[in-house]
Amino acid sequence: MTTATVPRGIGDALTDLPVGHFIGGHWTDDPTLQPVENPATGEMIAAVADADAGTGMAALNAAVAAQESWAATHPRARADLLMRAFDLLHERADRIATLITLEMGKPYAEARGEVAYGAEFLRWFAEEGVRGGGDYFRAPAGDQRIVVTRQPVGPVYAITPWNFPLAMATRKIAPALAAGCTVVLKPAPQTPLTALEFMRVLADAGLPAGVVNCVTTSNAAEVSTPIITDPRLRKLTFTGSTVVGRLLLAQASRRVLRTSMELGGNAPFVVLESADLDKAVAGAVLAKMRNTGQACVSANRFLVHESLAADFGDRLAAELSRLPVGDGLAPSTRVGPLIDSAAVDRVEGLVRDAAERGAQVRTCAEIGSGPGYFVAPAVLTGVDPESRVWREEIFGPIAPIRTFADTEQALAAANDSEAGLVGYVYGENLGETMRFAEGLQTGMCGVNTGIISEVAAPFGGVKASGLGREGGSAGLDEYLEVKYIGVAL
Ligand code: SIN
C-alpha cells in the first residue's frame, strides 16, 4: 500500500494514510498523484492517486465480478458485516474526524458528529436489510398466484460530495450493500482521505474483495463517462450540484439507467407571526451555520413576519458574532473555512451583488488576511428578491432576510424557487404552522427545528432538488428491483 504522512505534527494516528485506489480488495500503487489541501491553511496535506478512465474501468470490472456472489450472500451475513464496520467507525472516530477536519475544514466537534451520523447509516441499513419483504396473493381472475419479490439492482456507481465526506458515502454504500449490490465509489477530489480511510474500515470489517471499490480522481468526466455508459452498471447515485446532476441524468437517460439524485437546495426559513423568537433564532443558527453553511439543507432565504423581523435580524447577528471563526482543529472554533478559494470568491460575489441591489450587510466577524479560505458570517437585510444571494444556493455563512405581511404571501415567496429540497417553519399556532409545512413545495420540512437530518427518515427533494430518497426504508428501495412472478395454478 502507498502511504503518506500528514506533515503537521497532529498525531501518530495520521501517519499511514492509504492514498492509492481501492480496487478488488487491493490498494494500488500509483505514480500519478493529486494534492489534497487543508482549507484552513491552504497547505497541501497529502497526495492521493489520480485515476484515469482505465482505472475507473478496473474498479467497475471488480464490482461486476463480485456482484453475483455478494447478491447470493445471506442478508444476515451482509448485515453482520455492516455492524462490524459500524463498530470500527466508532473505534476510529477520533482519527476519521481529524481527517474530515483536515481536508474539509469543518470544526472537529462537527466532524465527530459526522462520524456518528455516518456510522448510523451502517447500523440502520444492517437492520433494514434483513427485513426481507415481498408479497404472495391470488390474482382477481383466480387463475394465477402473484409472487412479488425484490432483487438487488446490481453494480452501483456512487459519486459523493466534499461537504460530508463520510456520511454521504455511508448513506449510499450501506443500503447498496444491505440490498446485495456492489459499488464503485468516486469521492470528491477535495476530500478523498476520509473515503479511503472508510475503505480501510470496510476491508478490516471483512468485506469480500471487489464488493466496494474506490477511485480518486481530479478528472471526474474522464472517469465517470465510461462507467455510466457501460451496460454492466445498473445504478447511478449522486449527491452534488443541480448543474452536475443534470449532466449525469442526461448521460444516464441514454441507457435508461436507474438513478438517485440528491441535488442543490435553496431552503426557505420562515418565521410566522406566532413564532417563539428564542426558538426561531436558535434554530436559525443551527440551520444556517452547520458546516459553515455548506450543506444542501442549509437555510438559504430567511422570510420573517414584519412584526418580528427587526428583532430577529438583531438577535441572529448577535448570535453569529459570538461564534469563533478559525481552523477547525482549534477547540474553540465554531465556524470553519469554506472549501476552497473559488467558494470564497463566489460567496463574496453574492454579498457584493446583494449590496449593489440595496441590501444592508451586517458582518459578524473579523477575518484577518492570513491563510485559509475564510468568509465572515453576515446578516443581510432589505434583500432584493432578484439578488443572486436569494435566487442561488449560497453554500456559505450568509443569512439574507426579507419580511412578509401575510402567510399566503410568505408561502408563495418560499415556493418561488426551482429547488425543493427542504424548508423550515417556526410558529406556535399549530394549525397555521402545519398548513404552511404541508404547502411548502419541498421533500422535507423542519417544524420548529433547524436540524432534520435523521437516518430513519427519507431524505430527498422535489422539483430540481432531485430524485429518490436516502435513509429510512425508502433508502433501501433505491437499490432493489421489484420483480413479479406469475404462477399458474
Ligand atoms: C447534504 O448537505 O447534502 C446533506 C446534509 C445532511 O445529511 O444533513
Residues whose N, C-alpha, C, O or C-beta is under 5 A from the ligand:
A	BS01	SIN	Q294 A295 C296 V297 S453
